[in-house]
Amino acid sequence: MERYDRIFSFIWIVVGISQCVGSVSLGIGEMVEPGTGFMPFAMGLVMIALGIALFFEASAVLRKDPKLNFSVWSDVYWRRVLYVVLLLTAYAVVLPKIGYLIATFLVMVFLLKSGEPVKWISAVFAGIAASTISYIIFGVWLNVAFPRGILGF
């Protein structure tokens, strides 16, 4: 796990740096009168600091126990990765044709069934819940336009 932590610490550091750079263009302002970019800049600094701390912590653990240094790709289930990529590609293709609710329901059911063993009834219920709740939040409350598809809603 510590090897993963070292890799992800670099990712967090890069994200923090890019957030700081982006927030400078918004204008940081001053301490007595902060600008729009002040809070994103501060959060970017926090991400950088936590990324550095994570890197040093993971490095110290690996130095104590070198056998923890293993390949990142050794535990990847490549069939599952390919399945998810193909499923999400199919989702992008059928979304405009059959609509948000049906496409999201189907992709959620198949994603749930592709992972750990889940009963069909649980997968169907979770698919209905996820598609309905996300539609209510984004489509109804926030007025995000979703593809209507064959159902017309």
N, C-alpha and C positions, 0 to 999 in steps of 0.2 A: 504494500500500500504506500510505503514511503516513496518508492520510485514514482508512482503516480502523483504523489503530492509535489515532488520536485518539478514534474512537467507542468502540472496545473498552476504551480506558483508562478512560473514564467508567463503563463497565459494571463493570470490576474495582474501581473506587473504590466504587461503590454496593454491590457484593457484599461488599467488605471492611468497609464501614460497617455493613451489616446483620449481618454475622457478629460484629462487635464488640458491637453492641447486644444480639444474642441471647446472647452469651457472658457478658455482665454479669449477666443474669438467672440464670445457672448459678452465679455466684459466682466472682470472680477469685481471692480469697484474697490472700496476701502473698507476697513473694519467698522467705521462709524456709519458708512452708507454702502452696503454690499450691492454689487450688481447682479444681473441675472445669472452669470456664470459662477458666482461665488460658491454656492452649495455644490454644484457638480464638481467644481475644482477641489473642494474639501473632500468630497467622497472619493475622488480619484486618488488623492493623497492617502486616504485611509486604505484603499485597495492596494496601492503600491506598498505601503508599510506592512499590511497583512500578508501580501505575497512574499515579501522579503523574509518576514518572520517564519512563514511556512517553509520556505526553501531552507533556511538555516536549521529549523527543527528536524525536517526530514533528512537533511544531510548528516546531522549529528546521530540520528538513529541508524542510518546506513553505515556510518563509520564504526559504530559499536557492533553491528551484526551484518557483515558483508554478504552473507548468503541471502539477504533480503533483496539484493540487487538482481532482479530477474527481468526478462523481456516483457515489455508492455503488451505485445501482441500475442503472448502465449495463451491467454485465456479468452480470446475473442471467438465467439461463435459466428463464423463467417456466413453460414447458411442463414442464420437469423438476421444478420446485417443486410444481406442481399434481399431477403424477403421483405424487410421493412422498407428498404429503398424502393423496391418494385411496388410495394403497396402504396407508398406515398406518391410515387409517380403516377400510378393509376388514379389515385385520389385527385391529383391536380388535373388529370385529363377528364374524368367524369364529373367533376364538381360543377362546371357550367351546364352540363347536359341534364343531370338528374337533380341538381339542387343541393343546397347546403345541408339540410336536415337528413336526407337519405344518405348522401355520400359520407357525412360525418358519422352517422350511426354505423354504417357498414365498416368504415375504416377502424372505428373504435372496437367493434366486435372482433374483427380479424386481428387487430393488434393485441387485444387481450388474450385471444386464443393462441397466439403465436408464442407467448411467453410461458410463464409457469402454468401448470394445469389449473384451468378455471372451468367451472361448469358452464354449459351453454346458457342456462337461465341467468346466471350471474353476468356473463358477458353481454347478453341481450339487454338486461336491466341497466348495466353500466353504460352501454351504448346509447340507450334511450335517454338516460339521465344526463350524460355528457352533451349530447347534441341539443337536447331541450334547454338545459340550463345555459349553455353557451349562446344559444339563439336568443333566449330571453334577455340575458345580460347585454350582448352586443347588438342584436337585431332590434329589440324592443326598447330597452332603456337608453342605449347609446346611439341608436339609429344608424348602425353600420349596414350598408347595403350588401346583402348576400345574394348569390345566384339563386333565383327562384326555382328553376328547373321544372319538372313535370307536375309537381304538386301545386305550384302557383303561390307558395308562401315560404 
